[in-house]
Amino acid sequence: MQSYPPIFASFHQSLSRLLHIPYGDQSDDLASIIVRRVEHYLHNHEPKSFDAWSEQDIYLITYGDSLTEHGKPPLKVLSEFLGRHIRQLISTVHILPYFPYSSDDGFSIIDYLQVNPALGDWNNVRAIAERYRLMTDLVINHVSRESLWFADFVSGIQPGRDYFIEEDPSTDLTMVTRPRNSPLLVPTQTRRGTRHVWATFSEDQIDLNFKNPDVLIKMVDIVLFYLARGTSVVRLDAIAFLWKKLNTACVHLPETHAMVKVMRLIIEQVCPGALLITETNVPDPENFSYFARGDEAHLVYQFALPPLILHALNRGTEKYLAHWARALPEYPEGCTTLNFTASHDGIGLRPLEGLVPDSEVAELVDSMHRFGGFVSMRTLQDQSEKPYEINISLFDAMKGTRRGEDHWQAQRFLCSQIIMLGMKGIPAIYIHSLLATGNDIVGVERSGRTRSINRRKWDIEELRTELENPVSMQSMVFKTLKTIIGIRRKERCFHPDCPQQIIDIAPGILAFSRTEPKTGRSLVAIHNLTATYMDINAKKYQGCLDLLSDKTFTSEHLKPYQTLWLVSGTR
């Protein structure tokens, strides 16, 4: 075994142990290759350190071209908008894949190492990374069929020839978990004849073969490249599907978990305080498995939160949301969740499995259809289909309740955001929630994809006009959310690690406390989930300061969708 300084010897040993799970006897040699990569990185780059998180952390999710201006790179437009409007309110910017791509709005990458010239260049990315923490996607499961790697596969030359998974089309693959209803195997004409390649998500997104250790080394190089250019939060896209093994579901396999742990070790070695987040849109037990024992992901998405909040406000009940929140496990030390209500994708329904009755999920889907949304389906093992994802802008999802549209849209929407901002974890706001963007039907018609309904590209002049109009919905929501975020960032009880406890007050009321352990300071968050005035019989809270209104709470009822952040005394 090669001799290393003590710090690298321990690193090598840990890598080798983890790599033995997927690669067996090759693990020691692979660990040596990775250690040399890390040594080279540290020789050429001064390591950066980051604090993990605090109550001041607010993430913003955005495409690189969610905001556009004629004649200016969209990434520069984004940077200017952030600096002018919300610089002091957010800590981290998640720019969705900003690389050249061929489909899926960036998640079918042609070249991992270049910035999409339609968005800008690395200087534009660096300008954002210098002001905020930057989250970058490592689209690790698949690449575009237009990538050079896949061109190598078609031509039968290295390195890409062995980067993909070939399978006989007669193989029984019915056990494989499918997030899409497209064919799993895609026939491809190559110089060696027709080959059928594995494609979990679409015929343009070809899965990589991680049984070939060269693929892992390529991904390690890409991660180090991103870190060198200012990334400090790495998002592992579609990570659950990484490793394939016949006669299994090909999801959450031990080899996949080992890969996540390897990535964490590398990131912690070169960039202390950098974070790893796994994207696994699955029921809670599967999702939280990526915390492992605190040695895997630092963050997991709170995927159950968006559909549960939507269901709660659509039906005016706290029942399932409160039950779920009460049963949340203790997170390992150094781990927390990324809480969100909307993202570039739709609102996933799989996390509701086992939590909300199918009949109520069906009613929720029906409501979203009436509010202009769509639903995507997934194929089950018996080849039947089941709702997988609601495609709708969150603002328009709040047009009404299961009884139909009403005039409480803005208040209902703001209630959804305040719930998310108050819960244990780190909040992440999608730019189109911040801007109260409605359904982009024109975008759907243009792209032919239902997910485009929530991916509008705002012309910055048009947006500026809306934000400067005091009676526009964009202006009202934007200003209100900025105020609420500003209040939140000053409150120590909202530190992501502060405990949360559900409080039973009344049907239709969601209430929970957040307590700061060092001082014992406690905050009670109370939310009316209904379109009616609600008596809450909360005399013990009278005299408390409501941070949201900056007034002493003296009432015994809440207005429709009213929310309170109650603390004793002053700040």
Sequence and secondary structure as in RCSB ss.txt:
>XXXX:A:sequence
MQSYPPIFASFHQSLSRLLHIPYGDQSDDLASIIVRRVEHYLHNHEPKSFDAWSEQDIYLITYGDSLTEHGKPPL
KVLSEFLGRHIRQLISTVHILPYFPYSSDDGFSIIDYLQVNPALGDWNNVRAIAERYRLMTDLVINHVSRESLWF
ADFVSGIQPGRDYFIEEDPSTDLTMVTRPRNSPLLVPTQTRRGTRHVWATFSEDQIDLNFKNPDVLIKMVDIVLF
YLARGTSVVRLDAIAFLWKKLNTACVHLPETHAMVKVMRLIIEQVCPGALLITETNVPDPENFSYFARGDEAHLV
YQFALPPLILHALNRGTEKYLAHWARALPEYPEGCTTLNFTASHDGIGLRPLEGLVPDSEVAELVDSMHRFGGFV
SMRTLQDQSEKPYEINISLFDAMKGTRRGEDHWQAQRFLCSQIIMLGMKGIPAIYIHSLLATGNDIVGVERSGRT
RSINRRKWDIEELRTELENPVSMQSMVFKTLKTIIGIRRKERCFHPDCPQQIIDIAPGILAFSRTEPKTGRSLVA
IHNLTATYMDINAKKYQGCLDLLSDKTFTSEHLKPYQTLWLVSGTR
>XXXX:A:secstr
     HHHHHHHHHHHHHHHHHHGGGHHHHHHHHHHHHHHHHHHS         TT  EEEE TTSEEBTTB HH
HHHHHHIIIIITTT SEEEE   S BSSGGGTSBS TTS  TTT  HHHHHHHHTTSEEEEEEE SEEETTSHHH
HHHHHT TTGGGSB B  TTS  TTS  SSSS SEEEEEETTEEEEEE SSBTTEEEB TTSHHHHHHHHHHHHH
HHHTTEEEEEEETGGG    TTS  SS HHHHHHHHHHHHHHHHHSTT EEEE   S HHHHHGGGTTTTS SEE
E TTHHHHHHHHHHHT  HHHHHHHHT     TT EEEE S  SS EE GGGTTTS HHHHHHHHHHHHHTT EE
EEEE TTS EEEEEEES HHHHTSEETTEE S HHHHHHHHHHHHHHSSSEEEEEHHHHTT    HHHHHHHS G
GGGG   EEHHHHHHHHH TTSHHHHHHHHHHHHHHHHTT GGGSTTS EEEE   TTEEEEEEEETTTTEEEEE
EEE SSS EE   GGGTT EETTTTEE   SEE TT EEEEESS  
